[in-house]
Amino acid sequence: MIRAVIAAAWSVVFGLAGQGASAEVAVDVVPASVVTVEGEQLKLSPQAPRVWAEGTKLRQLQTIAPGVGTPAPGALVPGSVVVRHNGRVLTAGKDYLADPVWGSLGIGPDPSVTTDDVVTVDYRYSLRRLDSRIRMADGETILRQGNPHLTVPQPPALQSGETRLANLFVDYHSDGKNAEVFAVEATAADAPTATTPGRLPATLARIRSGEPVKIVCWGDSVTVGGDASTPEMRYAAVFQRMLAKKYPAAKINVEVIAVGGSNSRQWLWPDKHVHHSGQCDWRRIADAHPNLVTLEFVNDAGLSPEMVDDVYSEILRRVTALDAELLLITPHFTMPSMMGIKSLREKERRPYVLALRQFAEKHGLALADAAARWEHLAKEGLPYVTLLLNGINHPDDRGHALFAEEMIKCFAEGSP
């Protein structure tokens, strides 16, 4: 059984300087809703729970659908897990192990049950929400509550004549008093990026001449389409539709060659850097005979600037040997602990991203600066984590679209 509970509202005061409203506005913010799950049946994993990778996942915490996807990190209400077998309450730390952040379970060190036994689990988890401070057509300002979601809540829709002034982020376990205000200070069109139009002359020449153009989108799980609602909504497919609209007479074929969980070194040197799938091999890229290779590897984010120069110089050498052009894509933002940040408003500082921008500039390469778009989301009133469907590193459809929007800018006619 699943029940949702929403508590009473608290008052929050925030400023809306420059929005044509009073300097401080007090609003009542409803706390985060809590869902109670009773009697969920499962078997304890023989593996100890470890982040999203191992352990039995609580079904309602899984982010794609119940029982599908990784568990939402941080959503589980601390201390709420109760595990029973035949009505008897099992002992945490003895009968079973639980990860309080990731909501996964495993068999304990001295269990009175086995991994073949069906146990029942009660637990509670929190949802996220985005509320909006809105100026209506008559000038009055109101707070409109958004719909709760496990990971990617969206602001409530605007009606005719309304203007969104700010969004209030009600995160997991929020009592409403600590809702974080994200004023709408700019639009997506205002985002400053290092995206480079005019650096794909050979590809553009083929398009203009009517010659066939083969584009290979190379990368990791995000390029595969990780957590896009359908294959048609992954960024490579969105990009292909944008190209077709821009060049309706062109013969452009976009092929995805990517493996989830991989990094560029595993493709370049698969014998030295082994990927468990066995599918990472540069020959797959070469055998596709591309005219243009686009590259997205959020899994390269741990590379130092020196490693970026070494690894990406090899990538450039191999792509050039194919008589193809290279379009580099800076990665999206991932969960704060991966980013090494404490605030959702912090600026991009990952050494890999900064080095990738420098590498593109040094070699005159095309760059789609998706990272800058994700950094700018806070000024658009959106906490970037609300675009991470799995709560970790997979964007939702909106996040995939940001990649494509920057990639298509590289096809603008003009000088580099």
C-alpha positions as a LaTeX table, in Angstrom:
\begin{tabular}{lrrr}
\hline
Residue & $x$ (\AA) & $y$ (\AA) & $z$ (\AA) \\
\hline
Met1 & 0.00 & 0.00 & 0.00 \\
Ile2 & 1.23 & 3.51 & $-0.81$ \\
Arg3 & 0.00 & 6.70 & 0.84 \\
Ala4 & 1.07 & 10.31 & 0.27 \\
Val5 & 1.08 & 12.91 & 3.05 \\
Ile6 & 1.44 & 16.68 & 2.66 \\
Ala7 & 1.83 & 18.83 & 5.77 \\
Ala8 & 0.83 & 22.42 & 6.54 \\
Ala9 & 2.58 & 25.42 & 5.01 \\
Trp10 & 5.38 & 27.60 & 6.38 \\
Ser11 & 6.13 & 31.23 & 5.51 \\
Val12 & 9.25 & 32.07 & 3.49 \\
Val13 & 10.52 & 35.58 & 2.81 \\
Phe14 & 12.55 & 36.24 & $-0.33$ \\
Gly15 & 13.63 & 39.14 & $-2.48$ \\
Leu16 & 12.69 & 39.76 & $-6.09$ \\
Ala17 & 14.95 & 42.68 & $-6.86$ \\
Gly18 & 14.64 & 43.86 & $-10.43$ \\
Gln19 & 11.43 & 41.91 & $-10.99$ \\
Gly20 & 9.10 & 44.84 & $-10.51$ \\
Ala21 & 7.88 & 43.47 & $-7.17$ \\
Ser22 & 8.54 & 44.56 & $-3.61$ \\
Ala23 & 12.02 & 43.97 & $-2.23$ \\
Glu24 & 10.79 & 41.27 & 0.10 \\
Val25 & 7.82 & 38.98 & $-0.34$ \\
Ala26 & 6.45 & 36.59 & 2.26 \\
Val27 & 4.82 & 33.45 & 0.95 \\
Asp28 & 3.54 & 30.25 & 2.52 \\
Val29 & 5.43 & 27.20 & 1.25 \\
Val30 & 4.04 & 23.72 & 1.73 \\
Pro31 & 6.64 & 21.20 & 2.98 \\
Ala32 & 7.82 & 18.37 & 0.79 \\
Ser33 & 5.29 & 15.59 & 0.51 \\
Val34 & 6.12 & 12.20 & 1.98 \\
Val35 & 5.01 & 8.86 & 0.56 \\
Thr36 & 4.50 & 5.85 & 2.82 \\
Val37 & 5.02 & 2.37 & 1.39 \\
Glu38 & 3.78 & $-0.66$ & 3.33 \\
Gly39 & 4.36 & $-4.32$ & 2.67 \\
Glu40 & 6.61 & $-4.14$ & $-0.38$ \\
Gln41 & 7.79 & $-7.68$ & $-1.12$ \\
Leu42 & 11.34 & $-8.45$ & $-2.17$ \\
Lys43 & 14.31 & $-10.73$ & $-1.61$ \\
Leu44 & 17.50 & $-9.55$ & 0.04 \\
Ser45 & 20.48 & $-9.35$ & $-2.27$ \\
Pro46 & 23.55 & $-11.44$ & $-1.46$ \\
Gln47 & 25.52 & $-8.31$ & $-2.25$ \\
Ala48 & 25.97 & $-5.61$ & 0.36 \\
Pro49 & 24.19 & $-2.43$ & $-0.75$ \\
Arg50 & 26.59 & $-0.03$ & $-2.45$ \\
Val51 & 25.34 & 3.23 & $-3.92$ \\
Trp52 & 23.23 & 2.53 & $-7.04$ \\
Ala53 & 25.27 & $-0.42$ & $-8.21$ \\
Glu54 & 24.61 & $-3.26$ & $-5.77$ \\
Gly55 & 21.90 & $-4.47$ & $-3.41$ \\
Thr56 & 18.15 & $-4.93$ & $-3.73$ \\
Lys57 & 16.57 & $-1.63$ & $-4.70$ \\
Leu58 & 13.37 & $-0.43$ & $-3.04$ \\
Arg59 & 10.91 & $-0.40$ & $-5.93$ \\
Gln60 & 9.19 & 2.93 & $-5.33$ \\
Leu61 & 12.53 & 4.72 & $-5.10$ \\
Gln62 & 13.56 & 3.70 & $-8.61$ \\
Thr63 & 13.54 & 6.69 & $-10.88$ \\
Ile64 & 12.25 & 5.50 & $-14.26$ \\
Ala65 & 9.28 & 3.58 & $-12.91$ \\
Pro66 & 8.59 & 1.38 & $-9.88$ \\
Gly67 & 11.11 & $-1.42$ & $-10.13$ \\
Val68 & 12.97 & 0.20 & $-13.03$ \\
Gly69 & 16.05 & 2.40 & $-12.83$ \\
Thr70 & 18.46 & 3.48 & $-10.13$ \\
Pro71 & 17.17 & 4.62 & $-6.71$ \\
Ala72 & 16.82 & 8.35 & $-6.10$ \\
Pro73 & 19.71 & 9.38 & $-3.84$ \\
Gly74 & 18.59 & 11.10 & $-0.67$ \\
Ala75 & 14.85 & 10.56 & $-1.05$ \\
Leu76 & 14.50 & 7.83 & 1.61 \\
Val77 & 13.32 & 9.13 & 4.97 \\
Pro78 & 16.07 & 8.28 & 7.48 \\
Gly79 & 15.15 & 5.52 & 9.92 \\
Ser80 & 11.91 & 4.66 & 8.14 \\
Val81 & 12.87 & 1.19 & 6.84 \\
Val82 & 11.27 & $-1.77$ & 8.63 \\
Val83 & 11.92 & $-5.25$ & 7.27 \\
Arg84 & 9.76 & $-8.22$ & 8.27 \\
His85 & 9.70 & $-11.94$ & 7.58 \\
Asn86 & 6.48 & $-13.81$ & 8.38 \\
Gly87 & 5.44 & $-10.84$ & 10.50 \\
Arg88 & 8.66 & $-10.80$ & 12.56 \\
Val89 & 10.68 & $-7.59$ & 12.49 \\
Leu90 & 14.24 & $-8.24$ & 11.33 \\
Thr91 & 17.26 & $-6.55$ & 12.87 \\
Ala92 & 19.17 & $-4.00$ & 10.85 \\
Gly93 & 22.91 & $-4.64$ & 10.78 \\
Lys94 & 22.38 & $-8.29$ & 11.65 \\
Asp95 & 19.66 & $-9.75$ & 9.45 \\
Tyr96 & 20.02 & $-7.17$ & 6.71 \\
Leu97 & 22.08 & $-4.18$ & 5.63 \\
Ala98 & 20.57 & $-0.95$ & 4.34 \\
Asp99 & 22.04 & 2.02 & 2.49 \\
Pro100 & 20.24 & 5.06 & 3.98 \\
Val101 & 21.08 & 7.32 & 1.03 \\
Trp102 & 20.39 & 5.01 & $-1.90$ \\
Gly103 & 17.56 & 2.96 & $-0.45$ \\
Ser104 & 18.93 & $-0.48$ & $-1.23$ \\
Leu105 & 19.16 & $-3.61$ & 0.92 \\
Gly106 & 21.34 & $-6.69$ & 1.25 \\
Ile107 & 21.65 & $-9.77$ & 3.42 \\
Gly108 & 23.21 & $-9.14$ & 6.81 \\
Pro109 & 26.32 & $-10.68$ & 8.43 \\
Asp110 & 24.32 & $-12.92$ & 10.83 \\
Pro111 & 20.94 & $-13.37$ & 9.17 \\
Ser112 & 17.93 & $-15.35$ & 10.34 \\
Val113 & 16.66 & $-15.35$ & 6.73 \\
Thr114 & 18.18 & $-16.35$ & 3.42 \\
Thr115 & 18.40 & $-14.64$ & 0.06 \\
Asp116 & 15.62 & $-16.96$ & $-1.14$ \\
Asp117 & 13.16 & $-15.79$ & 1.51 \\
Val118 & 10.57 & $-13.17$ & 0.60 \\
Val119 & 10.55 & $-10.31$ & 3.10 \\
Thr120 & 8.21 & $-7.33$ & 3.35 \\
Val121 & 9.46 & $-3.79$ & 3.72 \\
Asp122 & 7.80 & $-0.64$ & 5.04 \\
Tyr123 & 9.47 & 2.69 & 4.34 \\
Arg124 & 8.83 & 6.33 & 3.63 \\
Tyr125 & 10.34 & 8.60 & 1.03 \\
Ser126 & 10.18 & 12.26 & 0.14 \\
Leu127 & 9.41 & 14.02 & $-3.14$ \\
Arg128 & 10.74 & 17.21 & $-4.69$ \\
Arg129 & 8.67 & 20.15 & $-5.89$ \\
Leu130 & 9.06 & 23.47 & $-7.68$ \\
Asp131 & 6.61 & 26.22 & $-6.78$ \\
Ser132 & 6.51 & 29.50 & $-8.71$ \\
Arg133 & 6.08 & 33.08 & $-7.68$ \\
Ile134 & 3.98 & 34.47 & $-10.54$ \\
Arg135 & 2.82 & 37.92 & $-11.58$ \\
Met136 & $-0.64$ & 37.63 & $-13.05$ \\
Ala137 & $-2.00$ & 39.71 & $-15.92$ \\
Asp138 & $-3.60$ & 42.19 & $-13.50$ \\
Gly139 & $-0.27$ & 42.76 & $-11.69$ \\
Glu140 & $-1.07$ & 40.73 & $-8.61$ \\
Thr141 & 1.58 & 38.23 & $-7.48$ \\
Ile142 & 0.73 & 34.74 & $-6.29$ \\
Leu143 & 2.54 & 31.55 & $-5.32$ \\
Arg144 & 1.47 & 28.59 & $-7.45$ \\
Gln145 & 2.36 & 25.11 & $-6.24$ \\
Gly146 & 3.98 & 22.65 & $-8.63$ \\
Asn147 & 3.44 & 18.92 & $-8.84$ \\
Pro148 & 5.76 & 16.75 & $-6.71$ \\
His149 & 8.13 & 14.35 & $-8.45$ \\
Leu150 & 10.71 & 11.86 & $-7.28$ \\
Thr151 & 13.60 & 13.58 & $-9.06$ \\
Val152 & 12.62 & 16.03 & $-11.81$ \\
Pro153 & 9.75 & 18.31 & $-10.76$ \\
Gln154 & 8.78 & 21.02 & $-13.20$ \\
Pro155 & 7.44 & 24.48 & $-12.39$ \\
Pro156 & 3.67 & 24.93 & $-12.69$ \\
Ala157 & 2.39 & 26.09 & $-16.06$ \\
Leu158 & 1.76 & 29.75 & $-16.74$ \\
Gln159 & $-1.55$ & 31.06 & $-17.98$ \\
Ser160 & $-2.04$ & 33.77 & $-20.57$ \\
Gly161 & $-0.52$ & 37.10 & $-19.50$ \\
Glu162 & 1.40 & 35.68 & $-16.55$ \\
Thr163 & 5.11 & 36.11 & $-15.82$ \\
Arg164 & 7.22 & 33.77 & $-13.71$ \\
Leu165 & 9.29 & 35.77 & $-11.22$ \\
Ala166 & 10.98 & 32.96 & $-9.32$ \\
Asn167 & 10.87 & 29.26 & $-8.52$ \\
Leu168 & 11.04 & 27.88 & $-5.01$ \\
Phe169 & 12.85 & 24.55 & $-4.78$ \\
Val170 & 11.32 & 22.31 & $-2.13$ \\
Asp171 & 13.87 & 19.52 & $-1.93$ \\
Tyr172 & 13.67 & 16.17 & $-0.17$ \\
His173 & 12.58 & 16.37 & 3.48 \\
Ser174 & 12.13 & 20.15 & 3.31 \\
Asp175 & 9.84 & 21.62 & 5.97 \\
Gly176 & 9.04 & 24.50 & 3.63 \\
Lys177 & 10.99 & 27.02 & 5.67 \\
Asn178 & 14.24 & 26.15 & 3.89 \\
Ala179 & 12.85 & 26.22 & 0.34 \\
Glu180 & 15.53 & 27.72 & $-1.92$ \\
Val181 & 14.57 & 30.64 & $-4.13$ \\
Phe182 & 15.75 & 30.72 & $-7.74$ \\
Ala183 & 14.81 & 34.07 & $-9.23$ \\
Val184 & 14.25 & 34.15 & $-12.98$ \\
Glu185 & 17.01 & 36.56 & $-13.94$ \\
Ala186 & 17.61 & 35.54 & $-17.56$ \\
Thr187 & 16.43 & 33.34 & $-20.39$ \\
Ala188 & 18.19 & 30.47 & $-22.11$ \\
Ala189 & 19.05 & 32.84 & $-24.97$ \\
Asp190 & 21.11 & 34.91 & $-22.52$ \\
Ala191 & 23.41 & 32.04 & $-21.57$ \\
Pro192 & 27.09 & 32.84 & $-22.27$ \\
Thr193 & 28.77 & 29.78 & $-23.78$ \\
Ala194 & 32.02 & 28.91 & $-25.53$ \\
Thr195 & 30.11 & 27.22 & $-28.37$ \\
Thr196 & 31.86 & 27.84 & $-31.69$ \\
Pro197 & 29.98 & 28.43 & $-34.96$ \\
Gly198 & 31.90 & 28.20 & $-38.21$ \\
Arg199 & 34.44 & 25.52 & $-37.31$ \\
Leu200 & 33.00 & 22.70 & $-39.39$ \\
Pro201 & 33.88 & 23.91 & $-42.91$ \\
Ala202 & 34.21 & 20.51 & $-44.55$ \\
Thr203 & 30.93 & 19.21 & $-43.16$ \\
Leu204 & 29.09 & 22.39 & $-44.13$ \\
Ala205 & 30.61 & 22.26 & $-47.61$ \\
Arg206 & 29.32 & 18.71 & $-48.09$ \\
Ile207 & 25.88 & 19.76 & $-46.93$ \\
Arg208 & 25.82 & 22.74 & $-49.31$ \\
Ser209 & 26.99 & 20.62 & $-52.24$ \\
Gly210 & 24.36 & 17.96 & $-51.65$ \\
Glu211 & 26.88 & 15.24 & $-50.84$ \\
Pro212 & 25.92 & 12.63 & $-48.23$ \\
Val213 & 27.09 & 13.45 & $-44.70$ \\
Lys214 & 27.72 & 10.77 & $-42.09$ \\
Ile215 & 27.79 & 11.97 & $-38.48$ \\
Val216 & 28.79 & 9.61 & $-35.67$ \\
Cys217 & 27.75 & 10.57 & $-32.15$ \\
Trp218 & 30.35 & 8.89 & $-29.96$ \\
Gly219 & 30.09 & 8.67 & $-26.20$ \\
Asp220 & 28.83 & 7.04 & $-23.03$ \\
Ser221 & 25.43 & 6.35 & $-21.48$ \\
Val222 & 24.20 & 9.90 & $-22.10$ \\
Thr223 & 24.86 & 9.52 & $-25.83$ \\
Val224 & 23.21 & 6.10 & $-25.71$ \\
Gly225 & 20.18 & 8.02 & $-24.47$ \\
Gly226 & 20.37 & 7.35 & $-20.74$ \\
Asp227 & 16.97 & 8.10 & $-19.17$ \\
Ala228 & 15.52 & 9.96 & $-22.14$ \\
Ser229 & 11.81 & 9.11 & $-22.24$ \\
Thr230 & 12.18 & 7.51 & $-25.71$ \\
Pro231 & 15.06 & 6.98 & $-28.15$ \\
Glu232 & 13.61 & 9.85 & $-30.18$ \\
Met233 & 14.23 & 12.24 & $-27.26$ \\
Arg234 & 17.93 & 11.48 & $-26.73$ \\
Tyr235 & 20.13 & 14.35 & $-27.78$ \\
Ala236 & 21.49 & 12.68 & $-30.92$ \\
Ala237 & 17.97 & 12.21 & $-32.27$ \\
Val238 & 16.94 & 15.76 & $-31.34$ \\
Phe239 & 20.10 & 17.02 & $-33.05$ \\
Gln240 & 19.28 & 15.02 & $-36.17$ \\
Arg241 & 15.79 & 16.57 & $-36.34$ \\
Met242 & 17.29 & 20.04 & $-35.95$ \\
Leu243 & 19.68 & 19.36 & $-38.82$ \\
Ala244 & 16.83 & 18.09 & $-41.00$ \\
Lys245 & 14.86 & 21.26 & $-40.30$ \\
Lys246 & 17.84 & 23.52 & $-41.01$ \\
Tyr247 & 18.91 & 21.62 & $-44.14$ \\
Pro248 & 15.75 & 19.94 & $-45.49$ \\
Ala249 & 17.39 & 18.91 & $-48.78$ \\
Ala250 & 20.57 & 17.55 & $-47.20$ \\
Lys251 & 21.46 & 13.86 & $-47.06$ \\
Ile252 & 22.53 & 13.59 & $-43.41$ \\
Asn253 & 22.81 & 10.30 & $-41.57$ \\
Val254 & 23.37 & 10.43 & $-37.79$ \\
Glu255 & 24.54 & 7.20 & $-36.14$ \\
Val256 & 25.02 & 6.67 & $-32.40$ \\
Ile257 & 28.06 & 4.60 & $-31.43$ \\
Ala258 & 28.24 & 4.67 & $-27.66$ \\
Val259 & 28.46 & 2.40 & $-24.62$ \\
Gly260 & 27.09 & 3.13 & $-21.17$ \\
Gly261 & 29.66 & 3.54 & $-18.42$ \\
Ser262 & 32.55 & 3.95 & $-20.86$ \\
Asn263 & 35.24 & 6.60 & $-21.18$ \\
Ser264 & 37.32 & 7.66 & $-24.15$ \\
Arg265 & 40.46 & 5.77 & $-23.09$ \\
Gln266 & 38.54 & 2.47 & $-23.14$ \\
Trp267 & 37.73 & 3.09 & $-26.80$ \\
Leu268 & 41.22 & 4.22 & $-27.76$ \\
Trp269 & 43.13 & 1.50 & $-25.90$ \\
Pro270 & 40.65 & $-1.30$ & $-25.10$ \\
Asp271 & 43.39 & $-3.78$ & $-24.21$ \\
Lys272 & 44.84 & $-1.45$ & $-21.58$ \\
His273 & 41.62 & 0.13 & $-20.32$ \\
Val274 & 39.12 & $-2.72$ & $-20.36$ \\
His275 & 35.37 & $-2.09$ & $-20.35$ \\
His276 & 33.22 & $-4.96$ & $-19.10$ \\
Ser277 & 30.99 & $-4.88$ & $-22.19$ \\
Gly278 & 33.79 & $-5.62$ & $-24.62$ \\
Gln279 & 32.11 & $-3.19$ & $-27.04$ \\
Cys280 & 34.49 & $-0.26$ & $-26.73$ \\
Asp281 & 36.78 & $-0.28$ & $-29.75$ \\
Trp282 & 37.90 & 2.64 & $-31.89$ \\
Arg283 & 37.51 & 0.46 & $-34.97$ \\
Arg284 & 33.74 & 0.81 & $-34.60$ \\
Ile285 & 34.12 & 4.54 & $-35.17$ \\
Ala286 & 36.55 & 4.11 & $-38.03$ \\
Asp287 & 34.43 & 1.45 & $-39.73$ \\
Ala288 & 31.43 & 3.82 & $-39.75$ \\
His289 & 33.37 & 6.11 & $-42.16$ \\
Pro290 & 32.17 & 9.37 & $-40.59$ \\
Asn291 & 32.54 & 12.84 & $-42.03$ \\
Leu292 & 31.99 & 14.27 & $-38.56$ \\
Val293 & 32.50 & 12.76 & $-35.10$ \\
Thr294 & 30.77 & 14.34 & $-32.11$ \\
Leu295 & 32.20 & 13.44 & $-28.72$ \\
Glu296 & 30.42 & 13.39 & $-25.34$ \\
Phe297 & 32.08 & 11.72 & $-22.36$ \\
Val298 & 30.90 & 12.86 & $-18.96$ \\
Asn299 & 32.88 & 9.83 & $-17.79$ \\
Asp300 & 36.05 & 11.67 & $-18.82$ \\
Ala301 & 35.31 & 14.33 & $-16.19$ \\
Gly302 & 38.02 & 12.94 & $-13.92$ \\
Leu303 & 40.80 & 13.65 & $-16.42$ \\
Ser304 & 43.39 & 16.22 & $-15.43$ \\
Pro305 & 44.25 & 19.02 & $-17.88$ \\
Glu306 & 47.46 & 17.17 & $-18.77$ \\
Met307 & 45.53 & 13.98 & $-19.48$ \\
Val308 & 43.01 & 15.90 & $-21.57$ \\
Asp309 & 45.81 & 17.19 & $-23.74$ \\
Asp310 & 47.33 & 13.72 & $-24.15$ \\
Val311 & 44.11 & 11.74 & $-24.69$ \\
Tyr312 & 42.33 & 14.28 & $-26.85$ \\
Ser313 & 45.41 & 14.86 & $-28.98$ \\
Glu314 & 45.23 & 11.15 & $-29.81$ \\
Ile315 & 41.51 & 11.45 & $-30.52$ \\
Leu316 & 42.15 & 14.39 & $-32.84$ \\
Arg317 & 44.91 & 12.46 & $-34.61$ \\
Arg318 & 42.64 & 9.46 & $-35.20$ \\
Val319 & 39.66 & 11.52 & $-36.34$ \\
Thr320 & 41.87 & 13.52 & $-38.71$ \\
Ala321 & 43.24 & 10.26 & $-40.13$ \\
Leu322 & 39.66 & 9.36 & $-41.07$ \\
Asp323 & 39.44 & 12.63 & $-43.04$ \\
Ala324 & 36.68 & 13.65 & $-40.64$ \\
Glu325 & 35.98 & 16.67 & $-38.45$ \\
Leu326 & 35.58 & 16.64 & $-34.69$ \\
Leu327 & 32.91 & 18.35 & $-32.59$ \\
Leu328 & 33.66 & 18.30 & $-28.84$ \\
Ile329 & 30.80 & 18.53 & $-26.34$ \\
Thr330 & 31.32 & 19.70 & $-22.77$ \\
Pro331 & 29.37 & 17.53 & $-20.32$ \\
His332 & 26.27 & 18.39 & $-18.36$ \\
Phe333 & 26.28 & 18.92 & $-14.60$ \\
Thr334 & 25.98 & 15.81 & $-12.43$ \\
Met335 & 24.94 & 15.30 & $-8.81$ \\
Pro336 & 26.67 & 17.80 & $-6.46$ \\
Ser337 & 28.88 & 15.20 & $-4.77$ \\
Met338 & 30.27 & 14.23 & $-8.18$ \\
Met339 & 30.78 & 17.88 & $-9.09$ \\
Gly340 & 32.50 & 18.67 & $-5.79$ \\
Ile341 & 30.12 & 21.54 & $-5.10$ \\
Lys342 & 27.91 & 22.51 & $-2.17$ \\
Ser343 & 25.62 & 25.01 & $-3.86$ \\
Leu344 & 23.42 & 24.53 & $-6.92$ \\
Arg345 & 24.51 & 28.01 & $-8.02$ \\
Glu346 & 28.24 & 27.34 & $-8.23$ \\
Lys347 & 30.04 & 28.04 & $-11.46$ \\
Glu348 & 31.72 & 25.44 & $-13.63$ \\
Arg349 & 35.12 & 24.55 & $-12.22$ \\
Arg350 & 35.76 & 20.96 & $-13.30$ \\
Pro351 & 39.34 & 20.84 & $-14.62$ \\
Tyr352 & 38.25 & 18.56 & $-17.47$ \\
Val353 & 35.67 & 21.03 & $-18.75$ \\
Leu354 & 38.01 & 24.01 & $-18.53$ \\
Ala355 & 40.74 & 22.01 & $-20.28$ \\
Leu356 & 38.35 & 20.81 & $-23.01$ \\
Arg357 & 37.40 & 24.39 & $-23.82$ \\
Gln358 & 41.08 & 25.32 & $-23.99$ \\
Phe359 & 41.86 & 22.30 & $-26.17$ \\
Ala360 & 39.14 & 23.26 & $-28.64$ \\
Glu361 & 40.40 & 26.83 & $-28.81$ \\
Lys362 & 44.04 & 25.78 & $-29.17$ \\
His363 & 43.29 & 23.49 & $-32.11$ \\
Gly364 & 40.47 & 25.51 & $-33.69$ \\
Leu365 & 37.95 & 22.72 & $-33.10$ \\
Ala366 & 34.19 & 22.94 & $-32.98$ \\
Leu367 & 32.83 & 22.99 & $-29.43$ \\
Ala368 & 29.25 & 22.61 & $-28.19$ \\
Asp369 & 29.42 & 24.04 & $-24.68$ \\
Ala370 & 26.56 & 22.22 & $-22.99$ \\
Ala371 & 28.21 & 22.68 & $-19.58$ \\
Ala372 & 27.71 & 26.43 & $-19.82$ \\
Arg373 & 23.99 & 25.92 & $-20.48$ \\
Trp374 & 23.67 & 23.78 & $-17.36$ \\
Glu375 & 25.58 & 26.35 & $-15.32$ \\
His376 & 23.16 & 29.03 & $-16.51$ \\
Leu377 & 20.04 & 27.15 & $-15.41$ \\
Ala378 & 20.15 & 28.74 & $-11.95$ \\
Lys379 & 19.73 & 32.18 & $-13.52$ \\
Glu380 & 16.77 & 30.83 & $-15.49$ \\
Gly381 & 15.14 & 29.89 & $-12.18$ \\
Leu382 & 15.91 & 26.18 & $-12.37$ \\
Pro383 & 18.05 & 24.20 & $-9.92$ \\
Tyr384 & 19.99 & 22.02 & $-12.33$ \\
Val385 & 19.43 & 18.82 & $-10.31$ \\
Thr386 & 15.78 & 18.94 & $-11.36$ \\
Leu387 & 16.92 & 17.99 & $-14.88$ \\
Leu388 & 18.71 & 14.82 & $-13.70$ \\
Leu389 & 16.16 & 12.06 & $-14.06$ \\
Asn390 & 18.17 & 9.45 & $-12.17$ \\
Gly391 & 19.32 & 12.02 & $-9.64$ \\
Ile392 & 22.92 & 11.16 & $-10.54$ \\
Asn393 & 24.14 & 11.77 & $-14.08$ \\
His394 & 21.40 & 11.10 & $-16.62$ \\
Pro395 & 19.47 & 14.10 & $-17.96$ \\
Asp396 & 15.77 & 14.10 & $-18.66$ \\
Asp397 & 14.38 & 15.10 & $-22.05$ \\
Arg398 & 14.96 & 18.80 & $-21.30$ \\
Gly399 & 18.58 & 18.09 & $-20.44$ \\
His400 & 19.09 & 16.11 & $-23.64$ \\
Ala401 & 17.66 & 19.01 & $-25.63$ \\
Leu402 & 20.30 & 21.36 & $-24.18$ \\
Phe403 & 23.03 & 19.29 & $-25.86$ \\
Ala404 & 21.31 & 19.41 & $-29.23$ \\
Glu405 & 20.65 & 23.15 & $-28.98$ \\
Glu406 & 24.36 & 23.84 & $-28.53$ \\
Met407 & 25.40 & 21.35 & $-31.20$ \\
Ile408 & 23.21 & 22.94 & $-33.87$ \\
Lys409 & 24.82 & 26.33 & $-33.17$ \\
Cys410 & 28.06 & 24.87 & $-34.53$ \\
Phe411 & 26.36 & 24.70 & $-37.94$ \\
Ala412 & 25.78 & 28.41 & $-38.17$ \\
Glu413 & 27.30 & 29.86 & $-41.31$ \\
Gly414 & 30.12 & 32.25 & $-40.45$ \\
Ser415 & 33.74 & 32.64 & $-39.55$ \\
Pro416 & 35.35 & 30.73 & $-36.69$ \\
\hline
\end{tabular}
